[in-house]
């Protein structure tokens, strides 16, 4: 039996974006319903339960700032929070702000269709549900569409398979098992040391070696927490001035790697390595712009790998030859050390790829491997995957899949031509994954809420990006990317990890300038958007 609900806003996704969107929508008196495929809140932190899953943004920063009470009362225990702790935080927020009563779990949105006569979206879910809403907000996440490559024979394997991004809720005990891990990105790098400590044998299949910097994780001291909590607002304000909206306590240096004396350069890299984590890439201003500067940081990490890994051949295989930072830098705890264990083997599949999955394992060239379990740490159809899984039809029946066939086209990453009253939170064309996601999410949700309030207060019923503004914005996002070294690797930022996906750099570098632009657009009555209605 089908039901039809009428609301002001339908929000797709109950991760950090969907939760805050619901809270803000209620705050301006809108009726709203969140539709979520998972059985609970938390988005990426609901699904990614693989061993060792943690955030690579420090916990005092990776949290909401909209409520002073919330940020004062919540106690993080470690510098980098574990997945269970972040999920607990998400559940706490859902309870504290009474969000669940407007959330529908275990429900997947199949389609969304815009009707020009009524200026409303019809949203259909699996199980036959139907909703009608004036506004549709896609809070579907950037890394939520887990991807297993199309290996021949996948269905033949008789053991157990797992994807890091869809991990069983009860956990997996690898004790006594022979395990194969495919992939060496962030998820693999976090899980491999733990799987290696449990499994009888672990074989890692590496196509591209990754740069990784130690997390140097540990408990947060009471003093450090209190120092931040004494003036949390000032701490947040400082972070929002950083290009990535992270790390004002150790910001990007203003010196150049290419002009500083070599001994001083080494000292600075050493200092950042000891500090740990993503700020390593901020050691010099030119690291992501100048290939010669970049190579000095890359060489420093390669030397570290050779210093940690005892077998020089394995160390060489683990040493990336690509630009450092143009794929997301990994942050680890004991990753390279794991290759000193007797039960761990690294197999390079960069030249001879995995040919097929077999009944008992997999085959690479003439070598057969037998496993009890295979772990796919093979990543996501990032940024557009979750959106394009839904059959979204805008004006004149235009499908989003067709509109974005050559790559995503948006204005500010918030709206797209042909799709009135549809907003994307942390959409392609916005800083999103190049920032602290929660900061970017709050900025987008606040902008969207203010925009809807403006439309309502001024008698408009429809908003849509104009082609001119969108074209100029897409050109701007590309120009910014081309000014950096980001387009130099086959990263998921470019869609290069998904065969056939258009190669377009999707996020925008530079949070503060982006925020200024969004504020300016709003201040000018949503310049670059066409507004329709009967303004008062
Ligand atoms: O995915 P990835 P991920 N044969 O795409 C390999 C965030 N995150 O889940 O590089 C063999 O990075 C692929 O090889 P290659 C973070 O933003 C954050 O690890 O394409 N191998 C690569 O090694 C991160 O960037 C945190 O050549 C194949 C791996 O699979 C993003 O999520 C933790 C293959 C995929 O790596 C995604 O990370 C975890 C094939 N056919 C994730 N296909 C933290 O906050 C793919 N691969 C710390």
Boltz pocket constraint, residues with backbone or C-beta under 6 A from the ligand:
constraints:
  - pocket:
      binder: B
      contacts: [[A, 54], [A, 55], [A, 56], [A, 57], [A, 143], [A, 149], [A, 164], [A, 182], [A, 183], [A, 184], [A, 185], [A, 186], [A, 187], [A, 188], [A, 190], [A, 205], [A, 206], [A, 207], [A, 208], [A, 328], [A, 331], [A, 349], [A, 354], [A, 377], [A, 378], [A, 379], [A, 380], [A, 433], [A, 490], [A, 492], [A, 497]]
      max_distance: 6.0
